[in-house]
Amino acid sequence: MKHFDVVVIGAGPAGCASAICCARRGLRVALIERQRFPRFRPGESLHPGIEPLLQQLGVGNLLHAQATLRFEGQWVHWNGPPRFNAFGADANGSWRGFQVSRAQLDGALLQQAASAGVQVQQPCRARKLLTHGHRVIGVETDRDCLYASYLIDASGAAGWLGRQLQLTEQFASPALVARYGYLRGCVEPYASHPHLHATPDGWTWLAQVEAQLLHWTHLSFEGDSLHASALSARRLPETLRALPQEGPTRGADVTWRHSAAVAGEGYFLVGDAASRLDPASSHGVLKALMSAMQAAQAVHDGLLHPPLQNLAQAQYQRWLGAWFEHDVAHLRRFYRQHPCPPRWLSPD
Ligand SMILES: Cc1cc2nc3c(=O)[nH]c(=O)nc-3n(C[C@H](O)[C@H](O)[C@H](O)COP(=O)(O)OP(=O)(O)OC[C@H]3O[C@@H](n4cnc5c(N)ncnc54)[C@H](O)[C@@H]3O)c2cc1C
């Protein structure tokens, strides 16, 4: 039996960022991850807003060392002629996103967490929630019982704590499944910028994530059948069909959802464990880092000033809820402009 100020479940970007920020504030932190690294995760195209966050977390150099592919925005083939959506610019020039291997990003963040004094347990799986009355007090893992003043759930799409606590989720779309995979090679015009193409049933996103590796994701608005999944790779633009596929075609649940209680007595949910949208929202990793850093601040404030715990939780809840609502409104507006908008979109 071990006692910590904070136990974090999951060592993706959200888990590592929250662990690093808590440890830097002098808290005793344990981080458990069920998989051995390197492990596969999609999400190589990073929004430029991520740069200052990774610098704060101490892994900013990784971007410049690893991300040889940079992009100033994306081409959108949606309604009318293709248009280029630039990220923006300031006095220093255009803002540029990064193509980074998730194995390298997640590995660097985990190493940084260990250097910050976080006790990392891997592979180690959260098995059972420990509570006292209504308060979360720790987790039983496949190795040990870990007790904590706060549990931070960063278990991604597994949503481990939400399931344990049976938290209600707010759904903003019907069930959506993204199909995705990789092609070996490099073909213009995809080599320099990602492209988002409207298709008769949804969209396809294409991004050159390494010099000879192209990522594709396809989302069908009207559900996912085995038939649709088999067709996903064949929906690729003509010029790409000759490229050999690298690895399997995978699927991910990308239903728009947000937990109704992202903070409560003794816990915070961060990253995909708190809320998720489909990848057209294009900043899953950025949101994972920002929510983690906010939650770490709230945990610290709550431990330092116990009477402020409820306030810190309520502020986090409001902040993340407003972000989700904002993103949903944005995606809905965007999908309404699709040549064949999803039937499930309510009128404005
Ligand atoms: C097809 C697709 C394409 C995407 N493309 C992009 C993109 O280009 N850019 C972008 O920014 N985002 C993208 N995303 C979103 C991005 O992948 C996620 O938003 C991001 O990975 C969320 O990070 P996280 O730390 O919350 O969760 P994750 O990265 O999923 O990490 C969760 C971790 O928790 C661990 N875990 C789960 N359960 C347990 C347990 N019981 N015990 C211990 N450990 C556990 C898992 O093993 C995992 O390592 C994409 C998503 C999909 C599906």
The ligand as an ORCA input file, in Angstrom:
! r2SCAN-3c Opt
* xyz 0 1
  C      -7.860      8.401    -36.349
  C      -7.433      9.481    -35.393
  C      -6.598     10.497    -35.839
  C      -6.193     11.508    -34.952
  N      -5.380     12.495    -35.421
  C      -5.007     13.492    -34.605
  C      -4.107     14.508    -35.071
  O      -3.646     14.492    -36.212
  N      -3.748     15.491    -34.187
  C      -4.208     15.527    -32.896
  O      -3.867     16.449    -32.151
  N      -5.052     14.559    -32.427
  C      -5.437     13.548    -33.246
  N      -6.261     12.551    -32.765
  C      -6.700     12.608    -31.358
  C      -5.578     12.114    -30.439
  O      -5.165     10.805    -30.824
  C      -6.080     12.090    -28.983
  O      -6.847     13.247    -28.711
  C      -4.940     12.009    -27.962
  O      -4.179     10.838    -28.143
  C      -5.511     12.036    -26.542
  O      -4.467     11.891    -25.604
  P      -4.761     11.265    -24.155
  O      -3.490     11.402    -23.398
  O      -6.007     11.834    -23.592
  O      -5.080      9.713    -24.424
  P      -4.169      8.554    -25.065
  O      -3.107      9.115    -25.919
  O      -5.127      7.602    -25.682
  O      -3.486      7.860    -23.805
  C      -4.245      7.103    -22.875
  C      -3.321      6.098    -22.212
  O      -4.005      5.497    -21.097
  C      -3.621      4.134    -21.033
  N      -4.645      3.406    -20.268
  C      -5.943      3.192    -20.632
  N      -6.574      2.459    -19.679
  C      -5.672      2.207    -18.703
  C      -5.728      1.484    -17.471
  N      -6.852      0.850    -17.039
  N      -4.618      1.432    -16.708
  C      -3.455      2.047    -17.102
  N      -3.346      2.726    -18.280
  C      -4.443      2.815    -19.064
  C      -3.531      3.707    -22.496
  O      -2.722      2.561    -22.669
  C      -2.913      4.964    -23.137
  O      -1.503      4.888    -23.206
  C      -6.671     11.513    -33.621
  C      -7.517     10.492    -33.171
  C      -7.888      9.484    -34.041
  C      -8.801      8.382    -33.546
*
